[in-house]
Amino acid sequence: MSGHSKWSTIKRKKGAIDAERSKIFQKLAKELFVAAKSGDPDPNNNPSLRMVIDKAKSANMPNSNIERAIEKAKGSKDGESYEAVRYEGYGPFGVAIMIDCLTDNRNRTAPMIRSAFTKKNGNLGTDGSVSYLFERKGLIIIENTIDEDKVMEAALDAGAIDFKVNDDSYEIITTSDNFFDVKKKIEDLGVTEFIASEVTFLANNTISLDEEQTEKVMNLIETLEDIDDVQEVYHNLDI
């Protein structure tokens, strides 16, 4: 089984999600707005929007908030708009970090990203400097309340490429193309709630550090996540 740090990061964020729910929802609303505005606002005809809705529901975003963001996109003409921008670099101890942003002003976002790297002993790199270390894959995490063999069989039959058993959950990795097929098979088992359900970037290989070093890297990651324009921070730290 290939290792990565996505689930560990999710667990680490649990307290932050509870404490900063409003900020999390603001970021998701922006992502929903962009996905709905750039394509069909009907998720049945817009796979990108469908994925963001799944992600929002996994974060316990209320349906009313989701619908409001989509309705806002329907009524938006030439006004509010966002540009997707990616930044790449290295944190302390050579940890690769990739940041996806949605911004209406690059001249505001870039200095904030650069400042975070500089203050936390990282180095902002050029396009492509670390993105080759990550691969776009589907991630599905559910509580392990269903028989392991049934979940594994359903996932692998639908084309999942990895299945991992954690202390309190099952973690399923798919290709980006068969994410919905695998998720449908899991739903057919009676699963209605997902800890995580998204197509994201996962590191092909991870770096292990000691506790003190890990804390320094996480300080940078959390500083980046606190920037309003930042949607996702990906890294190859094994935590």
C-alpha positions, 0 to 999 in steps of 0.5 A: 500500500502506498503511503501518504499524509492526507488522512493524517492532515485531515485528522490534525485539522479536526480541531481547526475545522471546528474552531474556524468553520466559517473560514473553511466554508468561505473557501468552499463557497469560493470553489463552488462559485468558480466550478458552477460559473465555469461550467453548467451549474447543474452538478449532474452535467458538471463533474467538477462541480459535483466533486466540489459538492462532495468535498463540501458535504464531507466538511459538513457544509450545510446544503443551504450554503452550497446552494447559495454559492451555486445560485450566486454563480448563476446570477453572476455576469461580469462581476466577481471572478477568480483566477486559479493560480498554483505556487510551488516550493520547499519547506524546511528539511526539503519537504515539497509543498504545492499551493492551489489558490483562487484569487481576484488579484495575483499582485496581492496573493503572490507576496503573501505566499512568498512572505509565508515561505520566507518567514517559516524558513522555506523557499518559494520555487518556480512552476514545476519545481515540485508538482512532478512529485504529486499525482491527481487521484481520488480519495475516499475515507469512511468509518470502518463500521462495515465489514472490511472484506466487503468494502475492499471487494467493492472498491477494488472491483470498481477499479480502486488502486489502493485500500488501506485500513486505519485504526478507525477508518478505511482509506480508498485511493482511485484514479481521477477518472474512476472516482465516481464509479468507486464512490457509487459502489461504496454508497451501494453498501449503504454508506451515506457519510464520508470523512473525505470524498474528493479528487486531490493531489497525493504525494508519490513518496513521503518524507519522515521527520522527527517531531520537532522538524515536523512541527516546523514544517506544519507551522509553514503549512498552517500559515499558508492555509490561513491565507484567504486566497489559498484553497489547498496546500499539498505536501509530502510530509509523512505525519 
